Structures are given as C-alpha cells and as structure tokens.
Amino acid sequence: MTENNYLLELEKEIKRIQSIRKPSENPYQYSDKLSPKAKAVLDNIDKYNNNSWAMFMYERTDSTNSMNKIAIKYRGNKITYADMYSKAYEYCKALKSAGVKKGDQVPVCISNIPEYIYLLLACSFIGAQIHLVGTWFDKDYLKKILNDTKSDVMFISEDNYESIIDVVENSNIQTPVLIALEDSLKKDKEGNHYNPYQEIEGENHVFTSRFNELKNKSTKNVINQKDFLEQGKNYDQEVLENVQIDDVSTISYTSGTTKKGHPKGVKHSNRVYISVSRFKLPDVSGMPEMKNLTTQFEIPTYSHTNLSNVTDSLFCNCTYTCEPFNENDFFLTSLLINKPNYCQSTIGRWINLGKELRKEENKDIKMPGLIMPDIVGEGCSIGEEKFLNKVAREHKFGVKKLPYPLAPVTFSTGGGTCEGGGVFFTLFHEFQQKILGLRGKDYVLGLMPVKMIDYEILNLEGDYCKPHEPGILVVNSPANMTGYTNESFDSFAYIDDKYGKRWLNMGTLAYKSDPKYQTVKMKGRVNDFVFLQDGSFFPTYLIEESISKDTKNIMSCTVIKMKNNTYVCHIEKQPDSTRNIDDILYSCMMRLRDELPEEIFDRIYFRVRNYEEGFPQASSGKRDFEALRDENNIDKLIYIGNISKKEKEEEKGMTLKKKLF
C-alpha cells in the first residue's frame, strides 16, 4: 500500500471519529481570574476538541492547508506533513494488528528520529499510552517499569538496544522491535540509505543497521521496523479510537536529579498537549505565531518537555528537526547540520556551545538563522546570560531574520516542571533591560505565565505571599499532570492553601516580581531554605544572588547545601574577566557579609571551577547537583573565614603604611 493510500484511509477514519465525537462531559474547571478570552478558548476546546491530541494536530494541519509543508527534517531527508501522517497511520494499523488496545501502554526507548514522531502520533490516534524510558535508568527499576506496562511489544532504536538488552532479556517483553537510525534516511540510486553528513560526524555516529548482529544477541522474538509494519498491512477493522480529551496519552519521566537512576514517571492526558498548543496562537497568547520555523530540541525523548515541543512544533506548522545524538560535544556540529531557527536546550549545553564557538578554529562560524535560542530545565543567571548574548553577537545569531546589531538575539527562558508543564516563559532577561528601556536597574523582569494558568506563591502557613516575598510556587492549569505512575507520590505533588483550594506544587521557591504583569521569578528548589535561630525563614538562593551580582567577573554560581549544613558556592569566572580570582572572592565575601545573617555567613565555602572543567551535567543535560554534592575535593574548598583574614591583613597593612608614610 502506498503512503497516499494510507493518508486516504486516515482521512476516512478521521471523518468517522468526527461524526461520533461529542463535547467533553467533564469540562475543565478554570479560575475566575482568567481573562474572558482564555475562558472562551478553554470552553471551545471542551466543546470541539474532545479527542486525541494527534487528531487535534491533524485537523490543524488540514485546516491550514499545510499537508505539503515540511514537518520533519532528518539528515537531509525532508518529510512532509502528509507523509508523516501516512507513516503514523501505518504504525496505527500495525499496533492494532499486534493486539494493542485503547488504554494499553506501549514501552518505547528511542532516540530522536522520525519514528519517534510516528509512534507518538500512532499511539495517540488509537488511544494507547506511549511509555517513554531512558537507557540510564537503574536496571532493576527499568525492568519493573517494563513489566508493569504488561506489554509484549517494545520499540527500541538500535543505538539504545545494547545498553538495555540485559533488562529486556529478563523482562516480560516478548517482541522487541528494533529501529535503525538509517531507516528514515534518504536513499541513493541503488536504494541504499545514506547520511550526507557522515564525513562530518565521523565513525562514532553509526547510522547503518546492525539488526542481524543485535538479533543474535537476544533470545527474544526480535524483529525490525519493516517486519512489524508488514503485520498491519491487511488489518481491515476500524483503526482510530474515539479517544477522550482527559484520557491518559503519555507517560514520561522527570530528570532524575533527585534520586539517580530512579526518575519519577508522570502521566499526562490529551488535554495537556491540546491546551498548551492552542495557547501558543497569537489570538490568545498575544505573541507572534511560531510558524514556518525550523525547530530543534536538545532534550531527551523520555522527557515531557520534548513531548510538548513536538506537539507545539507540529501544531504551529513548523519543521521539527530530528537529532538522534543528544551529546554535549556534538551540539555545535548538530546546529551547523540542522540550521534551526528555534533551538531549546539546557544552560549547561548552551554554555558549552559558547566555549566551543570561542575556540580559535571556530571564530569565523556564523549562525544567521538561529533567531530563538531557548533555555529550559533550569535557570540562567545574569552572568551566564551576559556571556551567551556576547557569543550570540560575535557569531551573528539570527541576522538572517533580524537586523544586526539593532536587535541582538536574546536567550529566552521557559519555566515549568514535568508535572506542570512549561507554563512560564520570557523572551528577555535582566541583562536586556538596558536595551529594552525597562523600569530601572532594580527592576526584575521575571517569567510570564501562559494565559491559561492560575498561580500563586504560598508561604509556609498556606497564605498568599506579597510581591517579592519568597514562597512555594503552585499552579492550576490544563497542563497539570494526571498523576505519577507510582501513586504514592501523588500526595506530595499537591498542596492545599489556607482557604482550602488545592494546587499543584511546582517544587520551586519563587516570588512575584511584577503584580501588574503577573511575572514570577523562580529561585531554586522548594527545600532550599533554612530556619534561622530567631525562627525566620531564609531562602538560600539569596547566597547565589549576592555572588552573581558581579556579572563582569562571575559567569556561573551554584550553591550546594551539604549534609553538615555548610554551603559550597561553586563559581566559574567570566571568560573575559581579567581580575584575579582572589580579588573576586574577596568582593563576594564583602557582599555576603553585608547581606547574610552571621549564622549563614559562617557556613560558606567557595569552590572555584576552571574554564575547562565547568559544571557536571546529568543524563538530562541539566546541571548535576548530586555530582557537585558528592565531589571529594576538600583541598579545593576555600572557607569564607580565611578570606576574611585576608581583609584584616590588608587593613593592618594599610594602617602600617599610614604610620610609615
């Protein structure tokens, strides 16, 4: 059957579902604080989009006449929206033929290749729950996850299979379906798949299929993608299911930085992806539409952030770039190959890119198409922002679309969690305030909420905090998770305020930075505070903020609370700073002495990280706090009290000079 025939079949199935679709019986209960426009959009979603998010995407593509636009780019292969939906429907038929039913879980461990998109869409269309896992999960934990899915079939990209083959062998999975990285590459005249960038990528990036070799290592019924899809060709029953908007659609995982190897599984419904995508449009967001852009996301496929990015990209008729190698050292090369306009990654990945671009051999590299570099997963300090925007100007980021140097690219930031979604954003940071002419040097811009959410900052008594008063960030929105796969965690995910209203706990300290614009500053994990002897509440992010004020000399600062209640301040200098590190630490000490309570000040240590080592990164690409906490470099720690002694010696020296001269 040709791809065109698959698309025709899908069109018929879509029409069948449309004919039986009804409004949701459980409409979303939004806050009265939302705007009339936001309420109307949410009402319309319940009335007209009580279906799978895949169907929502298809209807959007069809209504905007975008079927012939490029949906996916993969190493030179350009896949249209029509071809993407055709391939997804082929997967639908094969999944149904394999006995996958509505509500079943389908385990997937796959790199960011086109088949990742096909499986996302296919599972959504038939009402199955795609369950995405990572290779770095603890082996016993991963085995339990796979067995709990009660699935016979599992989809694994070949590059991931060897890492988890022992787990799969000892699990209840009967049919691993292996997908080669070459399966969606272009073909040459002889019909062989080829990667036009192979010479650039080198021998470490293997696209060629190793199916027979991998199959021989297993006792399971290992099959390849072609054989799996062949099973569905003659499936002649109804394929798409009448999925409801609140049905669970995906199971993804947190970054796992709390307990290594044991990230929390998080369930999300169709409503999440439909609502978040819909609120990207200008009529309700007030922001420019993200259309006709090429997007790239350096985020693991098991992450909810990546799932949301896929749906956003498809809904906005963008071109999604599949990048199978989520590697720190390959980031620069991947950007040069894929040429995205919008790219999202962690602060650690962007800082590493900046350092790479500043090497002598890379000084002439320009990125004129990159107009929207975006930071997710963790905060970006003003010093880091200053460094990154300097790199962006040096390498002409975005000048193809923006006039240079009048509108230098800024590194925007998205804020949120796997549980609550990316429901906060900003296009600008504090460093741009001078450029933008914002209120003044003490004004803090913060993140803006997406128009569909209700949020508050709660103090420890559950009451609402005043502006600039730190507390626990809580939200309610259609992007809220359905719950954890381990239901025992659910009780910790929600919090009741003083007035009996239940909120999703975002797990972060924050404060309202501008009540008029409802902006918020996120400042560290929710447990990053201490009670002082007088019973007052001290958020430890204030240590980091004080140190980071010296943006001319300090690029990065991360404060780690140790088990003995001391604080290690990990600092990395600005690359262009000419100031001696002893002088920088002395200035930090003086600020901290003026701004911190004495009982906190006396527990401070500094750890200076050199330019080459930077900060360790976890598997998710985020800064690895556990690795920082576990560092055994006592000889590299500098106690703040010893810096204070230097001050006394200098004062003593100055007194002696006055006496002598």
C-alpha positions as CSV (number, residue, x, y, z in Angstrom):
1,M,0.0,0.0,0.0
2,T,1.4,3.4,-0.9
3,E,1.7,6.3,1.5
4,N,-1.0,8.2,-0.4
5,N,-3.4,5.3,0.2
6,Y,-2.6,5.3,3.9
7,L,-3.4,9.0,4.0
8,L,-6.7,8.4,2.3
9,E,-7.6,5.7,4.8
10,L,-6.6,8.1,7.7
11,E,-8.9,10.8,6.3
12,K,-11.8,8.4,6.3
13,E,-11.1,7.3,9.9
14,I,-10.8,11.0,10.9
15,K,-14.2,11.7,9.5
16,R,-15.7,8.7,11.2
17,I,-14.4,9.9,14.6
18,Q,-15.6,13.4,13.9
19,S,-19.1,12.0,13.2
20,I,-19.3,10.4,16.7
21,R,-17.3,13.0,18.7
22,K,-19.2,14.7,21.5
23,P,-18.3,17.6,23.9
24,S,-16.4,16.6,27.0
25,E,-18.6,15.5,29.9
26,N,-16.1,16.8,32.3
27,P,-15.2,20.4,31.2
28,Y,-12.1,22.0,32.6
29,Q,-12.8,24.0,35.8
30,Y,-10.9,27.2,35.2
31,S,-10.2,30.0,37.6
32,D,-12.3,33.2,37.6
33,K,-9.1,35.1,37.4
34,L,-8.6,34.1,33.8
35,S,-9.4,36.5,31.0
36,P,-12.7,36.2,29.1
37,K,-10.7,35.2,26.0
38,A,-8.8,32.5,27.8
39,K,-12.1,31.1,29.3
40,A,-13.7,31.1,25.8
41,V,-10.8,29.2,24.3
42,L,-10.9,26.6,27.1
43,D,-14.7,26.2,26.6
44,N,-14.2,25.7,22.9
45,I,-11.6,23.0,23.5
46,D,-14.0,21.0,25.6
47,K,-16.8,21.5,23.1
48,Y,-15.0,20.9,19.8
49,N,-11.8,19.0,20.7
50,N,-12.8,16.1,22.9
51,N,-10.4,13.8,21.1
52,S,-6.7,12.7,20.9
53,W,-4.0,15.3,20.6
54,A,-2.9,13.6,17.3
55,M,-6.4,14.2,15.8
56,F,-6.2,17.8,17.1
57,M,-2.8,18.2,15.2
58,Y,-4.2,16.6,12.1
59,E,-7.2,18.9,12.0
60,R,-5.0,21.9,12.5
61,T,-2.7,20.8,9.6
62,D,-5.6,20.2,7.3
63,S,-7.5,23.4,8.1
64,T,-4.3,25.5,7.4
65,N,-3.6,23.7,4.1
66,S,-0.2,22.6,5.4
67,M,-0.1,18.9,4.3
68,N,2.6,19.6,1.8
69,K,4.8,21.6,4.1
70,I,7.9,20.0,5.6
71,A,7.1,18.5,9.0
72,I,10.4,16.7,9.8
73,K,14.0,17.1,8.7
74,Y,16.4,14.3,9.3
75,R,19.9,14.4,7.9
76,G,18.9,15.8,4.6
77,N,15.6,14.0,4.3
78,K,12.6,16.2,4.2
79,I,9.3,14.6,5.3
80,T,6.0,16.4,4.6
81,Y,3.1,16.5,7.0
82,A,1.2,14.2,4.6
83,D,4.0,11.7,4.6
84,M,4.3,11.9,8.4
85,Y,0.6,11.2,9.0
86,S,0.7,8.4,6.4
87,K,3.6,6.7,8.3
88,A,1.9,7.3,11.6
89,Y,-1.3,5.6,10.3
90,E,0.8,2.7,9.1
91,Y,2.0,2.3,12.6
92,C,-1.6,2.5,13.9
93,K,-2.6,-0.5,11.8
94,A,0.4,-2.5,12.8
95,L,-0.2,-1.7,16.5
96,K,-3.8,-2.7,16.2
97,S,-2.8,-5.9,14.4
98,A,-0.4,-6.7,17.2
99,G,-3.3,-6.5,19.7
100,V,-2.6,-3.1,21.2
101,K,-5.9,-1.7,22.5
102,K,-7.2,1.7,23.8
103,G,-5.6,2.3,27.2
104,D,-2.7,-0.1,26.8
105,Q,0.8,1.0,27.5
106,V,3.4,0.8,24.7
107,P,7.0,1.0,26.1
108,V,9.5,2.9,23.9
109,C,13.2,3.6,24.3
110,I,14.1,5.6,21.2
111,S,16.5,8.3,20.1
112,N,15.1,11.5,18.4
113,I,14.5,10.0,15.0
114,P,11.3,10.3,12.7
115,E,10.0,7.0,14.1
116,Y,9.7,8.7,17.5
117,I,7.2,11.1,16.0
118,Y,5.3,8.3,14.1
119,L,5.0,6.3,17.3
120,L,3.8,9.4,19.3
121,L,1.1,10.1,16.8
122,A,0.1,6.5,16.3
123,C,-0.3,5.7,20.0
124,S,-2.4,8.9,20.4
125,F,-4.6,8.1,17.4
126,I,-5.6,4.7,18.8
127,G,-5.8,5.8,22.4
128,A,-2.7,3.8,23.6
129,Q,-0.4,5.3,26.2
130,I,3.1,5.7,24.9
131,H,5.5,5.0,27.8
132,L,8.9,6.5,27.1
133,V,12.0,5.4,29.1
134,G,15.7,6.1,29.1
135,T,18.8,3.9,28.8
136,W,20.3,5.3,32.0
137,F,17.5,4.2,34.3
138,D,18.5,1.8,37.1
139,K,18.3,-1.7,35.6
140,D,16.0,-3.2,38.3
141,Y,13.8,-0.1,38.1
142,L,13.6,-0.3,34.3
143,K,12.7,-4.0,34.5
144,K,9.9,-3.2,36.8
145,I,8.7,-0.4,34.5
146,L,8.6,-2.7,31.5
147,N,6.8,-5.5,33.4
148,D,4.3,-3.1,34.8
149,T,3.3,-2.0,31.2
150,K,2.0,-5.6,30.6
151,S,3.1,-5.2,27.0
152,D,4.5,-7.9,24.8
153,V,6.0,-5.5,22.3
154,M,8.6,-2.7,22.9
155,F,10.1,-0.3,20.4
156,I,13.8,0.4,20.7
157,S,16.2,2.3,18.5
158,E,19.3,0.2,17.6
159,D,21.7,2.6,19.3
160,N,19.9,2.2,22.6
161,Y,19.4,-1.6,22.5
162,E,22.8,-2.8,23.7
163,S,22.5,-0.5,26.7
164,I,19.3,-2.2,27.9
165,I,19.5,-5.7,26.3
166,D,20.0,-7.4,29.6
167,V,17.0,-5.7,31.1
168,V,14.8,-6.6,28.1
169,E,16.0,-10.2,28.2
170,N,15.0,-10.5,31.9
171,S,11.6,-8.7,31.4
172,N,8.2,-9.9,30.2
173,I,8.8,-8.2,26.8
174,Q,8.4,-10.8,24.1
175,T,8.9,-8.8,20.9
176,P,11.5,-6.0,20.8
177,V,11.1,-4.0,17.6
178,L,14.4,-2.6,16.6
179,I,14.5,0.6,14.6
180,A,17.7,1.6,12.8
181,L,18.9,5.1,12.7
182,E,19.2,4.7,8.9
183,D,15.5,3.7,8.4
184,S,14.4,7.3,7.6
185,L,17.5,8.5,5.8
186,K,17.4,9.3,2.1
187,K,18.2,6.6,-0.4
188,D,20.7,6.7,-3.2
189,K,20.2,5.5,-6.8
190,E,20.9,1.9,-5.7
191,G,18.2,2.1,-3.0
192,N,20.7,2.3,-0.1
193,H,20.2,4.6,2.8
194,Y,22.9,7.2,3.2
195,N,23.8,10.1,5.5
196,P,25.1,13.1,3.5
197,Y,26.9,14.4,6.7
198,Q,28.6,11.1,7.7
199,E,32.1,12.5,6.9
200,I,31.4,15.4,9.3
201,E,30.0,13.3,12.0
202,G,32.7,10.6,12.0
203,E,32.8,6.9,12.8
204,N,31.3,7.3,16.3
205,H,27.9,8.1,14.8
206,V,26.7,4.8,13.2
207,F,23.5,5.0,11.2
208,T,24.0,1.7,9.4
209,S,21.7,-1.0,10.7
210,R,23.2,-3.7,12.9
211,F,20.0,-5.7,13.1
212,N,21.3,-9.2,12.5
213,E,24.2,-8.7,14.9
214,L,21.8,-7.4,17.6
215,K,19.2,-10.0,17.0
216,N,21.7,-12.8,17.5
217,K,22.5,-11.5,21.0
218,S,18.9,-12.0,22.1
219,T,16.6,-14.9,23.0
220,K,13.5,-12.8,22.3
221,N,11.5,-12.5,19.1
222,V,13.4,-9.6,17.8
223,I,12.1,-8.0,14.6
224,N,12.9,-4.9,12.7
225,Q,10.6,-2.0,11.8
226,K,9.8,-3.3,8.3
227,D,8.6,-6.7,9.6
228,F,6.5,-5.0,12.3
229,L,4.8,-2.7,9.8
230,E,4.2,-5.6,7.4
231,Q,1.9,-7.2,10.1
232,G,-0.6,-4.3,9.8
233,K,-1.0,-4.1,6.0
234,N,-4.0,-6.4,5.9
235,Y,-5.7,-5.1,9.0
236,D,-9.2,-4.3,7.8
237,Q,-11.1,-3.2,11.0
238,E,-11.6,0.2,12.5
239,V,-8.3,1.7,13.4
240,L,-8.7,5.0,15.2
241,E,-10.4,5.1,18.6
242,N,-12.9,7.6,19.9
243,V,-10.4,9.0,22.4
244,Q,-11.5,11.5,25.1
245,I,-9.6,14.6,26.0
246,D,-8.9,13.5,29.6
247,D,-7.7,10.1,28.7
248,V,-4.0,9.5,29.6
249,S,-1.9,9.8,26.5
250,T,1.7,9.8,27.6
251,I,4.0,8.6,30.4
252,S,7.3,10.4,30.5
253,Y,9.9,10.8,33.2
254,T,11.5,13.6,35.3
255,S,15.2,14.4,35.0
256,G,16.0,12.1,37.8
257,T,18.3,14.5,39.6
258,T,16.6,13.8,43.0
259,K,17.4,10.1,43.0
260,K,19.9,8.9,40.4
261,G,18.5,6.2,38.1
262,H,15.0,6.5,39.5
263,P,13.2,9.3,37.8
264,K,9.5,9.7,38.6
265,G,7.0,8.5,35.9
266,V,4.5,11.2,35.1
267,K,1.1,10.7,33.3
268,H,-0.3,13.4,31.0
269,S,-3.6,13.5,29.2
270,N,-4.5,14.7,25.7
271,R,-5.8,17.9,27.3
272,V,-2.3,18.9,28.2
273,Y,-0.9,18.9,24.7
274,I,-4.1,20.3,23.1
275,S,-4.3,23.2,25.5
276,V,-0.6,24.1,25.5
277,S,-0.5,24.1,21.7
278,R,-3.7,26.1,21.4
279,F,-2.5,28.8,23.7
280,K,0.6,29.4,21.5
281,L,-1.6,31.1,18.9
282,P,-1.4,34.9,18.8
283,D,-5.2,35.5,19.4
284,V,-4.8,34.3,23.0
285,S,-1.1,34.5,23.7
286,G,-0.5,38.0,22.4
287,M,2.8,36.7,21.0
288,P,3.9,36.3,17.3
289,E,2.9,32.9,15.8
290,M,5.7,30.4,15.7
291,K,5.1,29.3,12.1
292,N,7.5,28.4,9.3
293,L,10.3,27.9,11.7
294,T,12.8,25.0,11.8
295,T,12.9,23.7,15.4
296,Q,15.5,21.6,17.2
297,F,15.2,20.3,20.8
298,E,18.3,19.0,22.6
299,I,16.2,17.3,25.2
300,P,15.8,13.5,25.9
301,T,12.8,11.8,24.3
302,Y,11.6,10.4,27.6
303,S,11.1,14.0,28.8
304,H,7.7,15.7,28.9
305,T,9.4,18.8,27.7
306,N,10.3,17.1,24.5
307,L,6.8,15.8,24.0
308,S,5.4,19.2,24.4
309,N,7.9,20.6,21.9
310,V,6.8,18.0,19.3
311,T,3.2,18.9,19.7
312,D,3.9,22.7,19.7
313,S,6.1,22.4,16.6
314,L,3.5,20.3,14.7
315,F,0.5,22.5,15.7
316,C,2.3,25.6,14.5
317,N,3.2,24.0,11.2
318,C,6.9,24.2,11.9
319,T,9.6,21.9,10.7
320,Y,10.8,19.6,13.5
321,T,14.4,18.6,13.2
322,C,15.1,15.1,14.5
323,E,18.6,15.0,16.1
324,P,19.5,11.4,17.3
325,F,22.7,12.4,19.1
326,N,21.9,14.3,22.2
327,E,25.6,14.9,23.1
328,N,27.3,17.8,24.7
329,D,30.3,17.7,22.4
330,F,28.2,17.3,19.3
331,F,25.8,20.3,19.9
332,L,27.7,22.7,17.7
333,T,28.0,20.3,14.8
334,S,24.3,19.4,15.1
335,L,23.3,23.1,14.9
336,L,25.5,23.6,11.8
337,I,23.9,20.5,10.2
338,N,20.3,21.2,11.1
339,K,20.3,25.0,10.9
340,P,17.4,25.6,13.3
341,N,15.7,28.9,13.8
342,Y,14.5,27.9,17.2
343,C,16.6,25.6,19.5
344,Q,15.9,24.6,23.0
345,S,18.4,23.1,25.5
346,T,19.8,23.4,29.0
347,I,22.0,26.2,30.3
348,G,25.0,23.8,30.5
349,R,24.6,22.8,26.9
350,W,24.5,26.4,25.8
351,I,27.4,27.5,27.9
352,N,29.5,24.6,26.4
353,L,28.4,25.8,23.0
354,G,29.6,29.3,23.8
355,K,33.0,28.0,24.9
356,E,33.3,25.9,21.7
357,L,32.5,28.9,19.5
358,R,35.2,30.9,21.2
359,K,37.9,28.5,20.2
360,E,40.3,29.8,17.5
361,E,39.2,27.2,15.0
362,N,35.6,28.2,15.3
363,K,35.9,32.0,15.5
364,D,34.5,32.5,11.9
365,I,31.4,30.4,12.4
366,K,28.2,32.3,11.9
367,M,24.6,31.2,12.8
368,P,22.4,33.7,10.9
369,G,19.3,31.6,11.0
370,L,19.3,31.0,14.8
371,I,16.8,33.6,16.0
372,M,15.5,31.9,19.1
373,P,17.9,30.1,21.3
374,D,15.9,28.9,24.3
375,I,17.0,27.7,27.8
376,V,14.9,25.1,29.6
377,G,15.2,22.8,32.6
378,E,16.9,25.3,35.0
379,G,17.6,28.9,35.5
380,C,20.0,31.2,33.7
381,S,22.0,33.7,35.8
382,I,22.6,37.2,34.6
383,G,26.3,36.4,34.3
384,E,25.6,33.4,32.1
385,E,23.1,35.4,30.1
386,K,25.7,38.1,29.6
387,F,28.2,35.6,28.3
388,L,25.8,33.9,26.0
389,N,24.5,37.1,24.4
390,K,28.0,38.2,23.8
391,V,28.7,35.0,22.0
392,A,25.4,35.4,20.0
393,R,26.6,38.9,18.8
394,E,30.1,37.7,18.0
395,H,28.7,34.9,15.8
396,K,25.9,36.8,14.3
397,F,23.0,34.7,15.6
398,G,19.7,35.5,13.8
399,V,20.9,38.2,11.5
400,K,19.2,36.5,8.5
401,K,15.9,37.4,10.1
402,L,16.8,40.3,12.4
403,P,18.7,43.5,11.6
404,Y,22.1,43.5,13.2
405,P,23.1,44.9,15.6
406,L,19.9,46.7,16.3
407,A,18.1,43.6,17.6
408,P,20.6,41.1,19.0
409,V,19.3,37.7,19.7
410,T,18.5,37.1,23.4
411,F,18.4,33.7,25.1
412,S,14.8,33.3,26.2
413,T,13.8,31.0,29.0
414,G,10.9,28.6,29.6
415,G,9.9,27.8,33.2
416,G,8.0,24.8,34.5
417,T,8.2,21.2,35.5
418,C,7.5,17.8,34.1
419,E,4.5,17.6,36.3
420,G,3.1,21.1,35.5
421,G,4.4,21.7,32.0
422,G,6.3,24.7,30.6
423,V,3.7,27.2,31.6
424,F,6.0,30.2,32.2
425,F,8.2,32.0,29.6
426,T,10.1,35.1,28.8
427,L,11.8,36.4,25.6
428,F,14.1,38.7,27.6
429,H,16.2,38.6,30.7
430,E,17.5,41.2,33.2
431,F,20.6,41.8,31.1
432,Q,18.4,43.2,28.3
433,Q,16.7,45.7,30.5
434,K,19.1,48.5,29.5
435,I,18.5,47.7,25.8
436,L,14.7,47.5,26.3
437,G,14.5,50.6,28.5
438,L,12.7,48.8,31.3
439,R,11.9,50.4,34.6
440,G,15.3,50.7,36.2
441,K,18.4,48.8,37.4
442,D,16.5,47.3,40.4
443,Y,13.5,46.1,38.2
444,V,13.3,42.3,37.9
445,L,11.6,41.1,34.8
446,G,10.8,37.5,35.6
447,L,8.8,34.9,33.7
448,M,5.3,35.5,32.4
449,P,2.5,32.9,32.8
450,V,0.8,31.3,29.8
451,K,-2.7,32.8,29.7
452,M,-4.5,29.6,30.7
453,I,-2.9,29.2,34.1
454,D,-3.8,30.3,37.6
455,Y,-0.8,30.5,40.0
456,E,0.1,31.7,43.5
457,I,3.1,31.9,45.8
458,L,2.3,30.3,49.2
459,N,4.1,30.9,52.5
460,L,4.6,28.1,55.0
461,E,1.2,28.8,56.5
462,G,-0.5,28.3,53.1
463,D,-1.4,32.0,52.7
464,Y,-0.6,34.1,49.6
465,C,2.7,35.9,49.6
466,K,3.1,39.6,48.9
467,P,5.1,40.8,45.9
468,H,8.8,40.0,46.3
469,E,8.1,37.7,49.3
470,P,9.5,34.3,48.5
471,G,7.4,31.2,48.9
472,I,6.3,28.0,47.2
473,L,5.1,28.3,43.6
474,V,1.8,26.5,42.9
475,V,-0.3,26.3,39.8
476,N,-3.5,25.1,38.4
477,S,-3.9,24.7,34.6
478,P,-4.9,22.3,31.9
479,A,-1.2,21.4,31.6
480,N,-1.3,19.7,35.1
481,M,-0.3,16.1,35.1
482,T,-2.8,13.4,35.7
483,G,-0.6,11.8,38.3
484,Y,2.5,9.8,38.9
485,T,2.9,6.2,37.8
486,N,3.7,5.5,41.5
487,E,0.6,6.8,43.0
488,S,2.2,7.0,46.5
489,F,4.0,10.2,45.2
490,D,0.7,11.9,44.4
491,S,0.1,13.1,47.9
492,F,3.4,15.1,47.8
493,A,2.5,16.7,44.4
494,Y,-0.4,18.7,45.6
495,I,-0.8,21.3,48.3
496,D,-3.8,23.0,49.9
497,D,-3.7,26.7,50.6
498,K,-5.1,28.3,53.8
499,Y,-8.5,28.7,52.1
500,G,-8.9,25.1,51.1
501,K,-8.0,25.4,47.4
502,R,-5.9,22.5,46.0
503,W,-2.8,23.4,43.9
504,L,-0.1,21.5,42.0
505,N,3.2,22.1,43.8
506,M,5.8,23.2,41.3
507,G,8.6,22.2,43.7
508,T,10.3,25.6,43.5
509,L,10.8,28.7,45.5
510,A,9.6,31.8,43.8
511,Y,8.3,35.3,44.2
512,K,6.0,37.6,42.3
513,S,8.3,40.2,40.6
514,D,5.7,42.4,39.0
515,P,2.0,42.1,40.0
516,K,0.8,44.2,37.1
517,Y,2.2,41.8,34.5
518,Q,1.9,38.8,36.8
519,T,5.6,37.9,36.3
520,V,7.3,35.5,38.6
521,K,10.9,34.7,39.5
522,M,11.8,31.1,40.1
523,K,14.6,30.7,42.6
524,G,15.7,27.2,43.4
525,R,14.2,24.0,44.8
526,V,11.4,24.2,47.3
527,N,13.5,22.8,50.1
528,D,16.4,25.2,49.6
529,F,15.7,27.3,52.7
530,V,16.6,27.2,56.4
531,F,15.1,28.4,59.6
532,L,17.3,30.8,61.5
533,Q,17.7,30.9,65.2
534,D,15.1,33.6,65.6
535,G,12.6,31.4,63.7
536,S,12.7,33.5,60.5
537,F,12.7,31.9,57.0
538,F,15.9,32.3,54.9
539,P,15.9,31.1,51.3
540,T,19.4,30.0,50.3
541,Y,19.1,31.3,46.8
542,L,19.9,34.7,48.3
543,I,23.5,33.5,48.6
544,E,23.6,32.8,44.9
545,E,22.0,36.1,44.0
546,S,24.5,38.0,46.1
547,I,27.5,36.3,44.5
548,S,26.1,36.6,41.0
549,K,25.8,40.4,41.2
550,D,29.3,40.7,39.9
551,T,28.3,39.9,36.3
552,K,31.6,41.4,34.9
553,N,33.7,38.7,36.7
554,I,31.3,35.8,37.6
555,M,29.6,33.8,34.9
556,S,28.1,30.9,36.9
557,C,27.3,30.3,40.5
558,T,25.6,27.3,42.0
559,V,25.2,26.9,45.8
560,I,25.0,23.4,47.2
561,K,23.8,22.7,50.7
562,M,25.9,19.9,52.2
563,K,24.9,17.3,54.7
564,N,26.8,19.1,57.5
565,N,24.7,22.3,56.9
566,T,27.5,24.1,55.2
567,Y,27.1,25.8,51.8
568,V,29.6,25.3,49.0
569,C,29.4,28.1,46.4
570,H,30.6,26.7,43.0
571,I,31.8,29.6,40.9
572,E,33.1,29.9,37.4
573,K,34.7,33.2,36.2
574,Q,33.6,35.1,33.2
575,P,35.9,34.0,30.3
576,D,36.8,37.7,29.6
577,S,37.4,38.7,33.2
578,T,41.0,40.0,33.9
579,R,40.5,40.2,37.6
580,N,42.4,38.0,39.9
581,I,40.2,35.2,41.5
582,D,41.4,36.2,45.0
583,D,40.1,39.7,44.4
584,I,36.8,38.3,43.1
585,L,36.3,36.1,46.1
586,Y,37.2,39.0,48.4
587,S,34.4,41.1,46.8
588,C,32.0,38.2,47.2
589,M,32.9,37.9,50.8
590,M,32.3,41.6,51.4
591,R,28.8,41.4,49.8
592,L,27.9,38.3,51.6
593,R,29.0,39.8,55.0
594,D,26.7,42.7,54.4
595,E,23.7,40.7,53.1
596,L,23.7,37.4,55.0
597,P,22.8,36.6,58.6
598,E,26.0,35.8,60.5
599,E,24.9,32.2,61.2
600,I,24.7,31.6,57.4
601,F,27.8,33.6,56.6
602,D,30.0,31.4,58.8
603,R,29.0,28.3,56.9
604,I,30.1,29.4,53.5
605,Y,32.8,27.8,51.4
606,F,33.9,28.6,47.8
607,R,34.9,26.2,45.1
608,V,36.3,27.8,42.0
609,R,35.7,25.8,38.8
610,N,38.1,26.5,36.0
611,Y,37.1,27.2,32.4
612,E,37.9,23.7,31.1
613,E,36.0,21.7,33.8
614,G,32.9,23.8,34.0
615,F,29.9,22.2,35.7
616,P,29.0,18.4,35.5
617,Q,25.8,17.6,33.6
618,A,23.3,14.8,34.4
619,S,21.9,12.5,31.7
620,S,19.1,15.0,31.1
621,G,21.6,17.7,30.3
622,K,20.8,19.7,33.4
623,R,23.4,20.7,36.0
624,D,24.2,17.6,38.1
625,F,23.6,18.7,41.7
626,E,24.3,15.3,43.1
627,A,27.7,15.2,41.4
628,L,28.5,18.6,42.9
629,R,27.4,17.4,46.3
630,D,29.5,14.2,46.0
631,E,32.7,15.9,44.9
632,N,35.6,14.9,47.1
633,N,37.8,17.9,46.5
634,I,38.2,19.2,50.1
635,D,41.6,20.7,49.1
636,K,39.9,22.9,46.6
637,L,37.4,24.4,49.1
638,I,38.1,27.9,50.3
639,Y,36.5,28.8,53.7
640,I,35.0,32.3,53.7
641,G,36.6,32.9,57.1
642,N,40.0,32.6,55.6
643,I,39.1,35.3,53.1
644,S,38.0,37.5,56.0
645,K,41.5,37.1,57.5
646,K,42.9,38.5,54.3
647,E,40.8,41.6,54.8
648,K,42.2,42.1,58.3
649,E,45.8,41.6,57.0
650,E,45.1,44.2,54.3
651,E,43.6,46.6,56.8
652,K,46.6,46.0,59.0
653,G,49.0,46.7,56.1
654,M,47.2,49.9,55.2
655,T,47.5,51.1,58.9
656,L,51.2,50.4,58.8
657,K,51.6,52.3,55.5
658,K,49.9,55.3,57.0
659,K,52.3,55.2,60.0
660,L,55.3,54.8,57.8
661,F,54.4,57.4,55.2
